[in-house]
Amino acid sequence: MKLVIGILLGSSAGLAAAATGQAADLSHRNAASIEYVRTCSAYGGGFFYIPGTETCLQISGRARYEAGYMAPGSRQVPGAGDTFQSRGQLRINFDARTETANGTLRAFLRADLADRSGPFLASGTQQRIANAFPGVGQDTFGRVQNFVVADKAFVQFAGLTAGRASSFFDFYAHDFEIVGATLGSNVPSTNVLAYTATLNEDVSLTLAIEDPIFRKNPLYAQTGSPSQGIGTAAVSTQFTTAPTPVIVSRDAAGAVTGVTQIDAVQRSRMPDFVSALRYDAAWGSAQVSAAMKDINVGGPLGATFLDSSAASRIPTGAFVGAQTTYGWALQGGLQVNTPFIAPGDSFYLQGAYGEGAAIYTGYTAFSGTYTNQSAPFAGGLFSQWLADAVVSPTTGRIELSNSFTVVGSYLHYWAPEWRSAFFGSYGEMRFPSHLRPELSSIGVASGALQNGTTTYPTANLITAAPGTFGFSLNSVLRDTYQVVTGASLIWSPVKDLDIGAEAVYSKVGLLSGRALRADRSAPAGANIFTVTQQDTFQARFRVQRDF
């Protein structure tokens, strides 16, 4: 019996050994080799090699919460009265780089998504440029908004930048601010094709073509109704063909007898041309940038409005057809590191001037962009006009507005974990002085034009004659100024965590004269209420984690 058991155990051991040997042989022949993720140190921390490639990738992101308070002008103005606002935001970044014989090949991607409420965290500017979409309920319209944008998606190689990236015109782009309310150019993303030449170790020159839509502020236009009343400024509701009037005939006494409407919507006809000369050194940076953009209008919309006896008096040479002119802007900026005050301290100073280029000078940064006029804040007492240009009703020619801005910002570290920013800006915007009287003559000198038994409205937002209260108190196309100033305090208890707050004061005023208050009305013969400026205060709290 012992012999049988021994034979069986021996056979089993032999079979097990044979099986183990075969399994070992099989594993040796068929198992794939394991490739571990390798750290890539060529481009700084956080990069690793994508397995199977020589491309280094960095993945980073951000989570942010913000809450804010903003004092409204008056709830008597429709849509005003909100004070509290909040936002939750996520950001994800991918940075891929590969070394080649011609230098680094880079692709950078960034997506931003946010859910936000309140009249200012829910940005009308971003909604008008299609980066956000609104809630549509009675209590949510204008108060709830989702922000979804492909913020960055560009390729860089051998001096070429192509894709969606920050504008090369910009320099100080609200770098030290939470609210980002100071005046100055800051278009976070545009579609761009650029070439940057390195002139020496410190100096570079960039030439770029950028998408024109992201820098077009509308021309003066109106809804088509002349009965707006003094102090009221309607927003054009005709977004495909916004009308603006041009006089085509007058009678022997000079009264207007014929008016046509020109299509004031700007078409996308050519890119913006941008150049930037930049100097970077250990002490800081300096940049001079320039931009040129086209401004265009179309021809008449529908029939010309004519008095029945005016057909023979249409002046020769009156130009009312499609046309193009060019706006431009210049900007200079200086950034200086000041470690001799405290490690990490830095100072920015920037100024810009432009004609027909309000977004390039950044005059629209606080009040709102992609609109020809806006209340500077909810419950604003009068509308601020921001049009890049106006079509003269007398000549039919495009005439440009001009604007300038200056901004300064200082970042100071009280301690490694505590820092503050102090900032302020000032700007002005002006229109050719003859345009308001010309526009008023359309609605005043002739009233509603007659053609036989048909009455045609003389669409215009200025309905009173020069020298009257109605003319002087109307806010349409008035020259304005803006002041924005503020400060912040931020605590970073651990690396890449910011907890802080910022307070901002903003004021918009008329450079001359007064305007009727939009929140007050008075019966005929009663006292009227006027204003020369409007201001507001806002505060914002932020918790942000970057990784």
C-alpha positions as CSV (number, residue, x, y, z in Angstrom):
1,M,0.0,0.0,0.0
2,K,2.8,2.3,0.9
3,L,4.3,1.5,-2.5
4,V,1.1,2.5,-4.3
5,I,0.8,5.8,-2.4
6,G,4.5,6.6,-3.2
7,I,4.0,6.0,-6.9
8,L,0.9,8.2,-7.0
9,L,2.6,11.1,-5.1
10,G,5.6,10.9,-7.3
11,S,3.4,11.0,-10.4
12,S,1.5,14.0,-9.1
13,A,4.7,15.9,-8.3
14,G,6.1,15.1,-11.8
15,L,2.9,16.4,-13.4
16,A,2.9,19.5,-11.3
17,A,6.5,20.3,-12.2
18,A,5.9,19.7,-15.9
19,A,2.8,22.0,-15.8
20,T,4.8,24.7,-13.9
21,G,7.5,24.5,-16.5
22,Q,5.1,24.8,-19.4
23,A,3.3,27.8,-17.7
24,A,6.6,29.5,-17.2
25,D,7.6,29.0,-20.8
26,L,4.2,30.3,-22.0
27,S,4.4,33.5,-19.8
28,H,7.9,34.1,-21.1
29,R,6.8,33.9,-24.7
30,N,3.5,35.9,-24.7
31,A,3.4,38.5,-21.8
32,A,3.7,42.2,-22.9
33,S,6.4,44.2,-21.3
34,I,5.2,46.8,-18.7
35,E,6.0,50.5,-19.5
36,Y,5.8,52.7,-16.5
37,V,4.9,56.4,-16.7
38,R,8.2,58.4,-16.7
39,T,8.7,61.9,-15.3
40,C,9.6,64.5,-17.9
41,S,11.8,67.2,-16.3
42,A,12.5,69.2,-19.5
43,Y,9.6,71.7,-19.0
44,G,9.4,72.0,-15.2
45,G,7.2,70.2,-12.6
46,G,4.1,68.2,-13.4
47,F,5.1,66.8,-16.8
48,F,5.2,63.2,-17.7
49,Y,5.8,61.2,-20.9
50,I,2.7,59.9,-22.5
51,P,3.4,56.1,-22.6
52,G,4.8,55.0,-25.9
53,T,5.7,58.5,-27.1
54,E,8.3,61.2,-26.6
55,T,5.6,63.8,-25.8
56,C,5.5,65.3,-22.4
57,L,2.0,66.1,-20.9
58,Q,1.0,68.2,-18.0
59,I,-2.6,68.1,-16.7
60,S,-3.7,70.9,-14.4
61,G,-6.9,72.6,-13.3
62,R,-8.9,74.8,-11.0
63,A,-11.9,74.8,-8.8
64,R,-13.3,78.2,-7.7
65,Y,-16.2,79.6,-5.6
66,E,-17.1,83.3,-5.6
67,A,-19.8,85.3,-3.9
68,G,-20.4,89.0,-4.4
69,Y,-22.4,92.0,-3.4
70,M,-23.1,95.0,-5.6
71,A,-25.1,98.1,-4.8
72,P,-27.8,98.7,-7.4
73,G,-28.5,102.2,-8.7
74,S,-32.3,102.0,-8.2
75,R,-34.9,99.3,-8.4
76,Q,-37.2,101.8,-10.1
77,V,-35.2,101.0,-13.3
78,P,-36.6,97.8,-14.9
79,G,-34.5,94.7,-14.1
80,A,-32.6,96.3,-11.2
81,G,-32.6,95.4,-7.5
82,D,-30.3,92.4,-7.2
83,T,-27.5,92.6,-4.7
84,F,-26.2,89.0,-4.1
85,Q,-24.5,86.9,-6.7
86,S,-22.4,83.7,-6.7
87,R,-20.4,81.4,-9.0
88,G,-18.9,78.0,-9.1
89,Q,-16.3,77.4,-11.8
90,L,-14.1,74.5,-13.0
91,R,-11.1,74.7,-15.3
92,I,-9.1,71.9,-16.9
93,N,-5.8,72.4,-18.8
94,F,-3.7,70.1,-21.0
95,D,-0.2,71.1,-22.0
96,A,1.6,68.8,-24.5
97,R,5.2,69.4,-25.6
98,T,7.6,67.5,-27.9
99,E,11.2,68.4,-28.7
100,T,12.0,68.4,-32.4
101,A,14.9,69.5,-34.6
102,N,13.2,72.9,-35.0
103,G,12.4,73.5,-31.4
104,T,9.5,72.6,-29.1
105,L,6.2,71.6,-30.6
106,R,3.4,72.6,-28.2
107,A,-0.3,72.2,-28.0
108,F,-2.3,73.8,-25.2
109,L,-6.0,73.1,-24.4
110,R,-8.2,74.8,-21.7
111,A,-11.9,74.4,-21.0
112,D,-13.8,76.7,-18.6
113,L,-17.2,75.8,-17.3
114,A,-19.2,77.8,-14.7
115,D,-22.7,78.1,-13.2
116,R,-23.3,81.6,-12.0
117,S,-26.0,83.9,-10.8
118,G,-26.5,87.6,-10.3
119,P,-26.5,90.5,-12.8
120,F,-22.7,90.8,-12.9
121,L,-21.4,87.3,-12.4
122,A,-23.9,86.4,-15.0
123,S,-22.2,88.4,-17.7
124,G,-24.1,90.0,-20.5
125,T,-20.9,90.5,-22.4
126,Q,-20.2,86.7,-22.4
127,Q,-23.7,85.9,-23.4
128,R,-23.6,88.3,-26.4
129,I,-20.4,86.7,-27.6
130,A,-22.0,83.2,-27.3
131,N,-19.7,82.0,-24.4
132,A,-22.7,81.6,-22.1
133,F,-26.4,80.8,-22.1
134,P,-29.1,82.2,-19.8
135,G,-32.0,80.8,-17.7
136,V,-35.3,81.9,-19.1
137,G,-37.7,81.8,-16.2
138,Q,-39.4,84.8,-14.7
139,D,-37.0,84.9,-11.7
140,T,-34.0,83.4,-13.5
141,F,-33.7,85.4,-16.7
142,G,-30.7,87.6,-16.4
143,R,-29.9,86.1,-13.0
144,V,-28.8,82.5,-13.8
145,Q,-26.3,81.7,-16.5
146,N,-24.1,78.8,-17.5
147,F,-20.7,79.6,-19.0
148,V,-19.2,76.9,-21.3
149,V,-16.2,77.9,-23.5
150,A,-13.2,76.4,-25.3
151,D,-11.0,79.1,-23.8
152,K,-7.7,77.9,-25.3
153,A,-6.8,75.5,-28.1
154,F,-3.6,76.5,-29.9
155,V,-0.5,75.0,-31.5
156,Q,3.0,76.6,-31.2
157,F,5.9,75.6,-33.3
158,A,9.0,77.5,-34.6
159,G,7.5,80.9,-33.8
160,L,4.0,80.1,-35.1
161,T,0.9,80.4,-32.9
162,A,-2.3,79.1,-34.4
163,G,-5.7,78.5,-32.8
164,R,-7.7,80.0,-29.9
165,A,-5.4,82.0,-27.6
166,S,-5.1,85.3,-25.8
167,S,-4.8,88.4,-28.0
168,F,-1.2,89.5,-28.7
169,F,-2.4,93.1,-28.3
170,D,-3.0,92.6,-24.6
171,F,-0.5,93.2,-21.8
172,Y,-1.9,93.8,-18.3
173,A,-5.1,91.7,-18.5
174,H,-6.5,92.2,-15.0
175,D,-3.6,90.0,-13.8
176,F,-3.8,91.0,-10.1
177,E,-7.6,91.4,-9.8
178,I,-10.5,89.2,-8.8
179,V,-13.4,91.2,-10.3
180,G,-11.4,92.4,-13.3
181,A,-13.2,95.7,-13.5
182,T,-10.4,98.2,-14.4
183,L,-10.4,99.7,-17.8
184,G,-7.9,98.2,-20.3
185,S,-7.8,95.6,-23.1
186,N,-8.5,92.1,-22.0
187,V,-9.9,89.6,-24.5
188,P,-9.1,86.3,-22.9
189,S,-9.6,84.3,-26.1
190,T,-9.7,85.0,-29.8
191,N,-9.0,83.0,-32.9
192,V,-5.5,83.9,-34.0
193,L,-2.7,83.1,-36.5
194,A,0.6,84.8,-35.4
195,Y,4.3,84.6,-35.9
196,T,6.8,85.7,-33.2
197,A,10.4,86.5,-34.1
198,T,13.0,86.5,-31.4
199,L,15.1,89.5,-32.2
200,N,17.6,88.8,-29.4
201,E,17.6,87.2,-25.9
202,D,15.2,89.7,-24.5
203,V,13.2,91.2,-27.4
204,S,10.5,89.6,-29.6
205,L,8.3,90.9,-32.3
206,T,4.9,89.4,-33.1
207,L,2.7,89.9,-36.2
208,A,-0.8,88.5,-36.0
209,I,-4.2,88.3,-37.7
210,E,-7.0,87.9,-35.2
211,D,-10.7,87.3,-35.6
212,P,-12.5,90.7,-36.0
213,I,-15.8,89.6,-34.3
214,F,-14.1,89.6,-30.9
215,R,-13.2,93.3,-31.2
216,K,-16.2,94.8,-32.9
217,N,-18.4,97.1,-30.7
218,P,-21.6,98.0,-32.6
219,L,-22.2,101.3,-34.4
220,Y,-24.9,103.7,-33.3
221,A,-28.3,102.2,-34.2
222,Q,-31.9,102.3,-32.9
223,T,-35.1,100.3,-32.9
224,G,-37.0,102.5,-35.4
225,S,-39.3,104.4,-33.1
226,P,-38.8,108.2,-32.7
227,S,-40.8,108.5,-29.5
228,Q,-38.2,107.5,-27.0
229,G,-38.5,110.6,-24.7
230,I,-35.6,112.5,-23.1
231,G,-33.2,110.4,-21.1
232,T,-34.3,107.1,-22.6
233,A,-32.1,105.1,-24.9
234,A,-33.5,102.0,-26.7
235,V,-31.4,99.1,-27.6
236,S,-31.6,97.9,-31.2
237,T,-33.7,94.8,-31.5
238,Q,-32.9,94.2,-35.1
239,F,-29.7,92.2,-34.8
240,T,-29.4,91.3,-38.5
241,T,-30.1,94.8,-39.9
242,A,-29.8,97.5,-37.2
243,P,-31.0,100.8,-38.8
244,T,-29.4,104.2,-38.6
245,P,-30.8,107.2,-40.5
246,V,-29.3,109.3,-43.3
247,I,-30.9,112.4,-44.7
248,V,-31.3,112.3,-48.5
249,S,-33.3,115.5,-49.2
250,R,-34.3,118.9,-47.7
251,D,-36.7,121.7,-48.8
252,A,-35.7,125.2,-49.8
253,A,-35.8,126.2,-46.1
254,G,-33.5,123.4,-45.1
255,A,-36.1,121.2,-43.5
256,V,-35.6,117.5,-43.8
257,T,-37.9,116.0,-46.4
258,G,-36.3,112.6,-47.1
259,V,-34.6,110.0,-44.9
260,T,-33.3,106.5,-45.6
261,Q,-32.2,103.9,-43.2
262,I,-28.7,102.3,-43.5
263,D,-27.8,98.8,-42.3
264,A,-25.4,99.5,-39.5
265,V,-24.5,95.8,-38.7
266,Q,-20.8,95.2,-39.3
267,R,-20.0,92.2,-41.5
268,S,-16.9,90.1,-41.0
269,R,-14.9,91.2,-44.1
270,M,-11.2,91.0,-43.0
271,P,-9.2,90.1,-40.0
272,D,-7.8,92.5,-37.4
273,F,-4.1,93.1,-37.9
274,V,-2.1,93.2,-34.6
275,S,1.6,93.7,-33.9
276,A,3.5,93.7,-30.6
277,L,7.1,94.5,-29.7
278,R,7.9,93.0,-26.3
279,Y,11.0,93.2,-24.0
280,D,11.4,90.7,-21.2
281,A,14.2,90.8,-18.6
282,A,14.9,89.9,-15.0
283,W,13.5,93.2,-13.8
284,G,10.2,92.9,-15.7
285,S,8.6,93.4,-19.1
286,A,7.6,96.2,-21.5
287,Q,5.4,96.1,-24.6
288,V,4.2,98.4,-27.3
289,S,1.3,97.0,-29.4
290,A,-0.8,98.3,-32.3
291,A,-4.0,97.1,-34.0
292,M,-6.0,98.0,-37.1
293,K,-9.6,96.9,-37.8
294,D,-12.2,97.5,-40.4
295,I,-15.5,99.2,-39.7
296,N,-18.3,98.8,-42.3
297,V,-21.9,99.5,-42.9
298,G,-24.3,98.3,-45.6
299,G,-26.6,100.2,-47.9
300,P,-30.3,101.4,-47.5
301,L,-32.8,99.1,-45.8
302,G,-36.0,99.0,-47.9
303,A,-37.6,102.2,-49.3
304,T,-36.4,105.7,-48.8
305,F,-38.7,107.9,-46.8
306,L,-39.6,111.0,-48.9
307,D,-42.0,113.8,-48.7
308,S,-44.3,113.7,-51.8
309,S,-42.8,116.8,-53.2
310,A,-39.2,116.0,-52.4
311,A,-38.2,113.6,-55.2
312,S,-36.6,116.3,-57.3
313,R,-34.5,117.7,-54.5
314,I,-32.4,114.7,-53.6
315,P,-28.9,116.1,-53.4
316,T,-26.3,114.7,-55.8
317,G,-23.2,113.4,-54.0
318,A,-25.0,112.3,-50.8
319,F,-23.4,108.9,-50.0
320,V,-25.7,106.3,-48.5
321,G,-24.2,103.1,-49.9
322,A,-22.1,100.3,-48.3
323,Q,-18.7,101.5,-47.2
324,T,-15.7,100.6,-45.1
325,T,-13.3,102.7,-43.0
326,Y,-10.6,101.6,-40.5
327,G,-10.3,101.9,-36.7
328,W,-7.0,101.6,-34.9
329,A,-5.4,101.5,-31.4
330,L,-2.0,101.9,-29.8
331,Q,-1.0,100.6,-26.4
332,G,2.1,100.8,-24.2
333,G,2.7,98.8,-21.0
334,L,5.3,98.4,-18.4
335,Q,5.7,95.7,-15.7
336,V,8.4,96.1,-13.0
337,N,9.3,93.5,-10.4
338,T,10.0,95.1,-7.0
339,P,11.5,92.4,-4.8
340,F,13.4,95.2,-2.9
341,I,10.1,96.1,-1.3
342,A,9.0,92.4,-0.7
343,P,9.7,89.2,-2.6
344,G,7.0,88.6,-5.2
345,D,6.0,92.3,-5.4
346,S,5.2,93.7,-8.9
347,F,3.9,96.8,-10.5
348,Y,2.0,97.4,-13.8
349,L,1.3,100.6,-15.7
350,Q,-0.5,100.7,-19.0
351,G,-2.1,103.2,-21.4
352,A,-4.1,103.0,-24.6
353,Y,-5.6,105.3,-27.2
354,G,-7.8,104.4,-30.2
355,E,-10.3,105.6,-32.7
356,G,-13.2,103.3,-33.5
357,A,-11.6,100.7,-31.2
358,A,-13.3,100.8,-27.8
359,I,-12.6,97.1,-27.0
360,Y,-8.9,97.6,-27.9
361,T,-8.6,100.5,-25.5
362,G,-10.6,98.6,-23.0
363,Y,-13.1,101.4,-22.3
364,T,-15.9,98.9,-22.3
365,A,-14.3,96.6,-19.7
366,F,-16.6,97.7,-16.8
367,S,-19.8,98.8,-18.6
368,G,-20.0,95.9,-21.0
369,T,-18.9,94.9,-24.5
370,Y,-20.6,94.1,-27.8
371,T,-23.3,96.7,-27.3
372,N,-23.6,100.2,-28.6
373,Q,-24.9,101.5,-25.3
374,S,-25.3,100.2,-21.8
375,A,-26.3,101.1,-18.3
376,P,-23.0,100.8,-16.4
377,F,-24.7,98.7,-13.7
378,A,-28.1,97.4,-12.8
379,G,-30.3,100.4,-12.0
380,G,-28.0,102.8,-13.7
381,L,-29.3,106.4,-13.8
382,F,-28.5,107.0,-17.5
383,S,-27.1,105.0,-20.4
384,Q,-23.5,105.2,-21.4
385,W,-22.8,105.2,-25.2
386,L,-20.0,102.9,-26.3
387,A,-20.4,102.8,-30.1
388,D,-17.3,102.5,-32.1
389,A,-18.7,104.8,-34.8
390,V,-21.7,106.8,-36.0
391,V,-23.0,107.2,-39.5
392,S,-23.4,110.9,-40.1
393,P,-27.0,111.5,-41.2
394,T,-25.9,114.5,-43.3
395,T,-23.1,112.9,-45.3
396,G,-23.8,109.1,-44.8
397,R,-20.1,108.7,-43.9
398,I,-18.8,106.7,-41.0
399,E,-17.3,108.8,-38.2
400,L,-15.3,107.2,-35.5
401,S,-15.5,107.7,-31.7
402,N,-12.2,108.0,-29.8
403,S,-11.3,106.6,-26.4
404,F,-8.3,106.3,-24.1
405,T,-7.6,104.5,-20.9
406,V,-4.8,104.4,-18.3
407,V,-4.5,101.7,-15.6
408,G,-2.0,101.0,-12.8
409,S,-1.9,98.0,-10.5
410,Y,0.5,97.0,-7.7
411,L,0.8,93.5,-6.0
412,H,2.3,93.4,-2.5
413,Y,3.2,90.5,-0.3
414,W,2.8,91.3,3.4
415,A,4.1,87.8,4.2
416,P,4.6,84.7,2.0
417,E,1.0,83.6,2.7
418,W,-0.6,87.1,2.6
419,R,-0.8,89.5,-0.4
420,S,-2.8,92.4,-1.6
421,A,-3.4,94.2,-4.9
422,F,-4.1,97.9,-5.3
423,F,-5.4,99.1,-8.6
424,G,-7.1,102.1,-10.4
425,S,-8.0,103.2,-13.9
426,Y,-9.4,106.2,-15.7
427,G,-10.8,106.6,-19.2
428,E,-12.7,108.8,-21.6
429,M,-14.8,108.3,-24.7
430,R,-15.8,111.1,-27.1
431,F,-17.9,111.4,-30.3
432,P,-17.7,114.1,-33.0
433,S,-19.6,117.1,-31.6
434,H,-21.7,117.8,-34.8
435,L,-23.4,114.4,-34.8
436,R,-26.0,114.9,-32.1
437,P,-27.4,118.1,-33.7
438,E,-27.5,116.4,-37.1
439,L,-29.4,113.4,-35.7
440,S,-31.8,115.6,-33.8
441,S,-32.7,117.5,-37.0
442,I,-34.3,114.4,-38.5
443,G,-37.0,114.1,-35.9
444,V,-37.4,117.8,-35.1
445,A,-37.2,119.7,-38.4
446,S,-39.6,117.4,-40.3
447,G,-41.5,115.3,-37.8
448,A,-42.9,112.2,-39.4
449,L,-42.4,112.4,-43.2
450,Q,-45.4,112.2,-45.5
451,N,-45.6,110.5,-48.8
452,G,-49.1,111.0,-50.1
453,T,-51.3,109.5,-47.4
454,T,-48.6,107.4,-45.8
455,T,-46.7,108.5,-42.7
456,Y,-43.1,107.2,-42.3
457,P,-41.4,107.3,-38.9
458,T,-38.1,109.1,-38.7
459,A,-36.3,106.7,-36.5
460,N,-34.0,108.5,-34.1
461,L,-33.2,108.5,-30.4
462,I,-32.7,112.3,-30.2
463,T,-36.1,113.9,-30.6
464,A,-35.5,117.5,-29.4
465,A,-33.9,120.4,-31.1
466,P,-30.4,121.8,-30.0
467,G,-30.7,124.4,-27.3
468,T,-33.8,122.8,-25.7
469,F,-33.9,120.8,-22.4
470,G,-34.9,117.7,-24.4
471,F,-31.6,117.9,-26.4
472,S,-29.3,118.8,-23.5
473,L,-30.7,116.2,-21.1
474,N,-30.7,113.3,-23.5
475,S,-27.8,110.9,-22.8
476,V,-27.5,109.6,-26.4
477,L,-23.9,109.9,-27.8
478,R,-22.8,112.0,-24.8
479,D,-19.0,112.1,-24.0
480,T,-18.3,110.2,-20.8
481,Y,-15.5,109.3,-18.4
482,Q,-15.0,106.3,-16.1
483,V,-13.1,105.8,-12.8
484,V,-12.5,102.3,-11.4
485,T,-10.4,101.7,-8.2
486,G,-10.1,98.9,-5.7
487,A,-8.0,96.7,-3.4
488,S,-7.9,93.0,-2.3
489,L,-6.6,90.9,0.5
490,I,-5.7,87.2,-0.2
491,W,-4.6,84.5,2.2
492,S,-2.8,81.4,0.9
493,P,-2.4,79.0,3.9
494,V,-1.0,76.3,1.7
495,K,0.4,76.3,-1.8
496,D,-2.1,76.8,-4.6
497,L,-5.0,77.7,-2.3
498,D,-6.3,81.3,-2.3
499,I,-8.9,82.6,0.1
500,G,-9.6,86.3,-0.3
501,A,-11.8,89.3,-0.9
502,E,-11.8,92.4,-3.1
503,A,-13.7,95.7,-3.0
504,V,-14.2,97.9,-6.1
505,Y,-15.6,101.4,-6.5
506,S,-16.7,102.5,-10.0
507,K,-18.0,105.8,-11.3
508,V,-19.3,106.8,-14.8
509,G,-20.0,110.5,-15.5
510,L,-20.7,113.0,-18.3
511,L,-17.8,115.1,-19.4
512,S,-20.2,118.1,-19.8
513,G,-23.8,118.9,-19.0
514,R,-26.5,116.8,-17.3
515,A,-28.8,113.9,-18.2
516,L,-32.3,113.1,-17.1
517,R,-32.5,110.4,-14.4
518,A,-33.8,107.1,-15.9
519,D,-35.4,106.2,-12.5
520,R,-37.5,109.4,-12.1
521,S,-40.4,110.7,-14.2
522,A,-42.3,114.0,-13.7
523,P,-45.6,115.2,-15.1
524,A,-45.7,118.2,-17.5
525,G,-44.8,121.4,-15.7
526,A,-43.3,119.6,-12.7
527,N,-39.6,119.6,-11.6
528,I,-37.3,117.3,-13.5
529,F,-34.5,115.2,-12.0
530,T,-31.1,115.3,-13.6
531,V,-27.7,113.7,-12.9
532,T,-24.1,114.2,-14.0
533,Q,-22.6,110.9,-12.7
534,Q,-23.5,107.5,-11.3
535,D,-21.4,105.2,-9.1
536,T,-21.5,101.9,-7.4
537,F,-19.6,99.7,-4.9
538,Q,-19.1,96.0,-5.2
539,A,-17.3,93.3,-3.1
540,R,-16.4,89.8,-4.0
541,F,-15.2,86.8,-1.9
542,R,-13.2,83.9,-3.5
543,V,-12.0,80.5,-2.6
544,Q,-9.8,78.9,-5.3
545,R,-7.7,75.8,-5.5
546,D,-5.3,75.3,-8.4
547,F,-3.5,72.0,-9.1
